[in-house]
Amino acid sequence: MKKIILILFALQYLQALPSTITIPPKIQQQLCKKLSDQNCNRTQQLHYSNYFKLDNDELLLFFHLYRENSINPHGTLNAPVIVDIKGKWRTIQGYMKDEIQEILRDPNNGIWLHTVSKSRSGYSSLYYSKKGIRWQEVKLPSIRTFQTLQLCFQENEVILTFQRVENDNVKAWVTNYLDALSEKPTWRLMEKKELYQKNCQQTSAYNNAWILKKKNGNNILFTHKYKNKAISIPKKSTSTKTYTSRVVFNTPSPIPTKSIVKRATIITSPTNQRKPYSIQIGTFNYKTSLPLIYQEFHALKNIIITKEVPTNNQIQYKIFLGSFPDLLEAQVKLQELRSEYVNSKTLQSAFITKLPK
């Protein structure tokens, strides 16, 4: 009788354990083939970059190549793959250059991915996909010296707002979705008064209950809210085969820009230079506006960072939450905060950026 009870208990325990989905070696090899012209070994490894929730419990994952002792150790390309709830993996044609800043879905279920160059200050790239399978690079307005880009989706139009980190110089361009995805978009420069009238919208994935957990040792872990499933990805993994790189997107070379000297005065919460990323939640022209934001996020007062940034005509105040050593940790924290502050328009429109020095 005791043996039967133990067997039943063991079966219940095994059923309670999550079924873990891991990345197949074949997929790792395919990613190396896309990103590398040398061996993927201990000095050249695949690293997890980012994720995005697709419909029907699919995850869009991005990987880059880490090269030890390289000028750009984390590489300049991100290769996408898709994994579903059944554990099926597939590599996606193409790749995105530079560092992923954000991935958003417009009201028409289009997916927009924004990247920023590490080597060329202020150079942004924008990519679009309908379902995460086929991607195209969106041609931006002829502007390369602005360091932040915010996307605003309206029912029929997309707005690109560029701003420099060190001052309040803001410019925004608008066009309809069809034109934005054409070979030669006709972006219209908006007047400043129009910017205050914009009402940004976006949608979330249909039927997707994956939750990104904090890094567990050397693994990235996703758990499913309702099903006994988990996806575990090594933060870095290796393969030992040799491949030749392939160019998928034929895009023009970035326009070189002069480096910009940033000026900022920290008035609260000094940050470590080795934690360059943060979550920006507001920019204000008047100091009297700050108490309202402090009151809204009183529970997070220990991680609020306020920076006083001189502009041409006045002082501008920028509010951040936390400082993080890499983009992934910032993304995890932003996701947690958005889940906690569901009704906060301030938090829902927050974005990840680098802290002004």
Wavefront OBJ file of the C-alpha trace (Angstrom):
o trace
v 0.000 0.000 0.000
v 2.848 2.376 0.906
v 4.526 1.640 -2.434
v 1.328 2.556 -4.302
v 1.026 5.813 -2.375
v 4.671 6.649 -3.107
v 4.174 5.859 -6.807
v 1.062 8.069 -6.958
v 2.886 10.856 -5.137
v 5.825 10.562 -7.569
v 3.474 10.711 -10.561
v 1.764 13.823 -9.182
v 5.160 15.417 -8.576
v 6.335 14.670 -12.113
v 3.097 16.069 -13.542
v 3.602 19.240 -11.509
v 7.042 19.827 -12.965
v 6.965 22.161 -15.968
v 7.733 20.744 -19.387
v 10.856 22.673 -20.381
v 11.452 23.770 -23.970
v 15.103 24.309 -24.903
v 16.758 25.596 -28.057
v 17.776 22.704 -30.361
v 21.451 22.432 -31.437
v 20.295 22.628 -35.074
v 18.783 26.082 -34.467
v 21.984 27.227 -32.769
v 23.940 26.075 -35.817
v 21.578 27.922 -38.172
v 22.001 31.114 -36.153
v 25.781 30.751 -36.301
v 25.473 30.282 -40.050
v 23.598 33.567 -40.357
v 25.831 35.627 -38.096
v 29.330 34.214 -38.387
v 32.053 33.726 -40.944
v 34.218 31.909 -38.381
v 33.761 29.136 -35.840
v 31.216 29.559 -33.071
v 33.324 28.431 -30.154
v 34.319 29.563 -26.668
v 35.554 32.915 -27.957
v 32.593 33.409 -30.292
v 29.212 32.636 -28.772
v 25.514 33.092 -29.383
v 23.911 35.447 -26.859
v 20.207 36.041 -26.209
v 19.241 39.652 -27.068
v 15.511 40.310 -26.768
v 11.987 38.920 -27.130
v 8.487 39.856 -28.294
v 5.117 38.165 -27.731
v 3.329 36.993 -30.878
v -0.225 35.671 -31.182
v -1.186 32.171 -30.014
v 1.611 31.674 -27.454
v 4.472 32.166 -29.885
v 7.630 34.012 -28.868
v 9.871 35.974 -31.196
v 13.430 35.723 -29.854
v 16.577 37.528 -30.983
v 20.191 36.412 -30.732
v 23.478 38.146 -31.447
v 27.053 36.942 -31.663
v 29.536 37.684 -28.906
v 33.137 37.926 -30.080
v 35.808 38.063 -27.419
v 38.459 40.808 -27.867
v 36.469 42.410 -30.680
v 35.898 46.148 -31.246
v 32.161 45.378 -30.982
v 32.171 42.341 -28.651
v 28.364 41.995 -28.777
v 28.269 42.242 -32.547
v 26.139 44.493 -34.730
v 23.454 42.041 -35.903
v 20.409 40.388 -34.294
v 18.982 37.191 -35.784
v 15.308 36.325 -35.099
v 13.772 32.923 -34.331
v 10.223 31.895 -33.382
v 9.283 29.229 -30.831
v 5.732 28.030 -30.130
v 3.995 26.411 -27.165
v 4.663 22.940 -28.601
v 8.425 23.526 -28.629
v 8.779 24.002 -32.401
v 11.629 26.350 -33.361
v 12.210 28.069 -36.706
v 14.776 30.581 -37.856
v 13.490 33.704 -39.643
v 14.989 35.117 -42.806
v 16.972 38.331 -42.394
v 18.477 40.075 -39.422
v 18.453 43.504 -37.757
v 21.547 45.612 -37.298
v 22.635 47.372 -34.094
v 21.191 47.283 -30.574
v 17.461 46.621 -30.124
v 15.758 49.427 -28.183
v 12.083 48.479 -28.320
v 9.565 46.317 -30.158
v 5.961 47.527 -30.445
v 2.724 46.506 -32.143
v 0.590 49.099 -33.936
v -3.264 49.153 -33.909
v -3.245 47.205 -37.208
v -1.162 44.384 -35.630
v 2.011 45.393 -37.450
v 5.256 44.864 -35.505
v 7.846 47.658 -35.389
v 11.398 47.125 -34.156
v 13.709 50.044 -33.349
v 17.501 49.701 -33.113
v 20.277 52.189 -32.324
v 23.911 52.063 -33.417
v 26.550 51.854 -30.678
v 29.348 53.122 -32.889
v 27.474 56.011 -34.571
v 25.785 58.187 -31.993
v 22.151 58.840 -32.819
v 21.845 56.532 -35.826
v 18.523 54.674 -35.606
v 17.090 51.925 -37.776
v 13.472 50.832 -37.980
v 12.080 47.477 -39.132
v 8.545 46.281 -39.799
v 6.864 42.891 -39.965
v 3.238 41.766 -40.116
v 3.665 38.500 -38.208
v 7.346 38.450 -37.281
v 8.230 36.177 -40.217
v 9.119 38.604 -43.023
v 10.858 41.862 -42.158
v 11.587 45.010 -44.094
v 13.661 48.031 -43.137
v 11.662 51.264 -43.006
v 13.269 54.310 -44.611
v 13.484 57.081 -42.031
v 13.435 60.845 -42.601
v 16.819 62.325 -43.485
v 17.915 62.855 -39.909
v 20.888 61.204 -38.208
v 22.013 63.438 -35.336
v 19.147 62.794 -32.923
v 19.810 60.293 -30.170
v 16.350 59.089 -29.135
v 13.419 57.905 -31.210
v 9.900 57.416 -29.893
v 7.225 55.687 -31.941
v 3.618 56.849 -31.759
v 0.901 54.823 -33.473
v -2.426 56.371 -34.360
v -5.335 54.690 -36.076
v -4.210 55.639 -39.586
v -0.758 57.177 -39.114
v 2.637 56.525 -37.566
v 4.636 59.337 -35.938
v 8.406 59.297 -35.414
v 9.596 61.691 -32.710
v 13.339 62.348 -32.479
v 14.977 64.141 -29.566
v 18.522 64.948 -28.575
v 19.610 63.799 -25.133
v 21.385 67.018 -24.177
v 18.642 69.527 -25.050
v 14.972 69.930 -25.860
v 15.386 69.919 -29.627
v 12.492 67.753 -30.791
v 11.350 66.985 -34.318
v 8.575 64.668 -35.445
v 7.531 63.251 -38.796
v 4.206 61.655 -39.707
v 2.749 59.636 -42.574
v 0.174 56.903 -43.106
v 1.087 53.234 -42.661
v 1.003 52.357 -46.350
v 3.318 55.224 -47.256
v 5.696 54.492 -44.354
v 6.246 50.997 -45.746
v 6.793 52.145 -49.336
v 10.179 52.390 -51.040
v 10.145 56.203 -50.830
v 8.033 57.365 -47.887
v 6.903 60.995 -47.889
v 7.385 61.862 -44.221
v 5.828 65.205 -43.270
v 7.559 67.336 -40.643
v 5.028 68.121 -37.919
v 4.531 71.453 -36.216
v 5.229 71.448 -32.487
v 1.633 72.240 -31.585
v 0.583 69.011 -33.333
v 2.768 66.951 -31.010
v 0.710 67.888 -27.973
v -2.467 66.691 -29.689
v -1.283 63.192 -30.567
v -2.992 60.167 -29.037
v -0.724 57.136 -29.214
v -2.163 53.628 -29.481
v -0.821 50.093 -29.615
v -2.146 46.573 -29.195
v -0.945 43.483 -27.377
v -0.612 39.914 -28.596
v -3.704 37.732 -28.789
v -3.644 34.663 -26.526
v -0.085 34.872 -25.211
v 0.585 34.065 -21.558
v 4.367 33.757 -21.530
v 6.071 35.627 -18.692
v 9.748 36.545 -18.753
v 11.386 35.702 -15.449
v 14.575 37.231 -14.141
v 17.773 35.635 -15.282
v 18.304 32.312 -13.527
v 22.072 31.857 -13.426
v 23.211 31.552 -17.041
v 19.680 30.947 -18.381
v 16.817 33.115 -19.594
v 13.534 31.633 -18.371
v 9.989 32.094 -19.686
v 7.093 30.448 -17.845
v 3.522 30.042 -19.043
v 0.833 31.536 -16.828
v -1.749 28.794 -17.449
v 0.027 25.794 -18.935
v 2.699 23.659 -17.308
v 5.341 24.866 -19.762
v 8.650 26.719 -19.574
v 11.187 27.932 -22.132
v 14.801 27.955 -20.979
v 17.477 29.628 -23.090
v 21.166 29.759 -22.192
v 22.258 33.389 -22.074
v 25.255 32.277 -24.103
v 25.748 29.076 -26.058
v 28.372 27.678 -28.392
v 28.600 25.668 -31.571
v 31.754 24.285 -33.165
v 30.994 24.428 -36.896
v 32.306 26.932 -39.451
v 29.984 29.011 -41.591
v 30.005 31.888 -44.056
v 27.929 34.987 -43.364
v 24.967 35.950 -45.540
v 23.670 39.440 -46.263
v 19.877 39.570 -46.341
v 19.001 43.275 -46.039
v 20.660 45.508 -48.612
v 20.634 48.836 -46.822
v 22.592 52.052 -47.378
v 25.596 52.764 -45.175
v 24.861 55.027 -42.191
v 25.705 58.691 -42.575
v 28.616 59.491 -40.229
v 27.800 61.954 -37.508
v 29.922 64.110 -35.272
v 30.098 62.988 -31.695
v 27.948 65.059 -29.375
v 29.173 66.288 -26.013
v 26.479 65.631 -23.427
v 25.980 67.998 -20.490
v 23.918 67.013 -17.485
v 23.780 67.644 -13.769
v 22.533 64.925 -11.461
v 20.332 66.295 -8.724
v 19.259 62.996 -7.157
v 20.363 59.363 -7.065
v 23.844 59.231 -8.651
v 24.350 56.257 -10.977
v 27.172 53.884 -11.706
v 28.722 54.353 -15.163
v 28.726 50.574 -15.559
v 24.911 50.685 -15.425
v 24.156 52.905 -18.421
v 20.541 51.877 -19.109
v 17.423 53.206 -17.434
v 13.654 53.578 -17.861
v 12.647 57.126 -18.792
v 9.192 58.058 -17.534
v 9.023 61.803 -18.069
v 10.550 65.043 -19.356
v 9.483 68.347 -17.829
v 10.293 71.980 -18.487
v 9.289 73.125 -14.997
v 10.533 71.900 -11.637
v 7.061 72.410 -10.179
v 5.853 69.431 -12.251
v 8.151 66.987 -10.452
v 6.151 66.458 -7.214
v 3.276 64.945 -9.206
v 5.488 62.269 -10.720
v 7.170 61.653 -7.354
v 3.760 61.162 -5.774
v 2.591 58.737 -8.476
v 5.696 56.588 -8.046
v 6.233 57.093 -4.310
v 6.627 53.322 -3.824
v 9.617 53.440 -6.197
v 11.278 56.481 -4.606
v 14.482 54.515 -3.934
v 15.111 53.979 -7.655
v 13.909 57.334 -9.022
v 16.675 59.251 -10.791
v 16.192 62.909 -11.644
v 18.552 64.630 -14.050
v 18.798 68.332 -14.658
v 19.701 68.882 -18.298
v 20.649 72.350 -19.603
v 19.011 73.316 -22.893
v 19.497 76.358 -25.102
v 16.911 78.454 -23.296
v 16.149 76.727 -19.995
v 16.679 73.772 -17.686
v 14.897 70.524 -18.507
v 14.115 67.829 -15.923
v 14.161 64.160 -16.897
v 12.878 61.389 -14.626
v 14.189 57.811 -14.772
v 13.532 54.600 -12.850
v 16.587 52.538 -11.923
v 19.905 51.932 -13.632
v 20.848 48.648 -15.270
v 24.072 47.123 -16.623
v 22.458 45.753 -19.773
v 19.376 46.134 -21.933
v 17.855 42.809 -20.849
v 17.634 43.714 -17.155
v 16.043 47.047 -18.050
v 13.486 45.282 -20.262
v 12.596 42.801 -17.515
v 12.087 45.618 -15.014
v 9.981 47.661 -17.439
v 7.793 44.624 -18.117
v 7.315 44.080 -14.371
v 6.429 47.734 -13.775
v 3.941 47.827 -16.651
v 2.217 44.766 -15.176
v 2.133 46.436 -11.754
v 1.036 49.890 -12.971
v -1.535 48.786 -15.556
v -3.550 52.010 -15.337
v -0.583 54.386 -15.379
v -0.305 56.158 -18.739
v 3.102 57.435 -17.624
v 4.466 53.927 -17.089
v 2.793 52.407 -20.137
v 4.473 55.004 -22.381
v 7.871 54.735 -20.641
v 10.830 53.557 -22.678
v 14.394 52.322 -22.187
v 17.247 54.660 -22.949
v 20.757 55.461 -21.829
v 21.200 57.821 -18.904
v 22.675 61.216 -19.809
v 26.154 61.501 -18.356
l 1 2 3 4 5 6 7 8 9 10 11 12 13 14 15 16 17 18 19 20 21 22 23 24 25 26 27 28 29 30 31 32 33 34 35 36 37 38 39 40 41 42 43 44 45 46 47 48 49 50 51 52 53 54 55 56 57 58 59 60 61 62 63 64 65 66 67 68 69 70 71 72 73 74 75 76 77 78 79 80 81 82 83 84 85 86 87 88 89 90 91 92 93 94 95 96 97 98 99 100 101 102 103 104 105 106 107 108 109 110 111 112 113 114 115 116 117 118 119 120 121 122 123 124 125 126 127 128 129 130 131 132 133 134 135 136 137 138 139 140 141 142 143 144 145 146 147 148 149 150 151 152 153 154 155 156 157 158 159 160 161 162 163 164 165 166 167 168 169 170 171 172 173 174 175 176 177 178 179 180 181 182 183 184 185 186 187 188 189 190 191 192 193 194 195 196 197 198 199 200 201 202 203 204 205 206 207 208 209 210 211 212 213 214 215 216 217 218 219 220 221 222 223 224 225 226 227 228 229 230 231 232 233 234 235 236 237 238 239 240 241 242 243 244 245 246 247 248 249 250 251 252 253 254 255 256 257 258 259 260 261 262 263 264 265 266 267 268 269 270 271 272 273 274 275 276 277 278 279 280 281 282 283 284 285 286 287 288 289 290 291 292 293 294 295 296 297 298 299 300 301 302 303 304 305 306 307 308 309 310 311 312 313 314 315 316 317 318 319 320 321 322 323 324 325 326 327 328 329 330 331 332 333 334 335 336 337 338 339 340 341 342 343 344 345 346 347 348 349 350 351 352 353 354 355 356 357
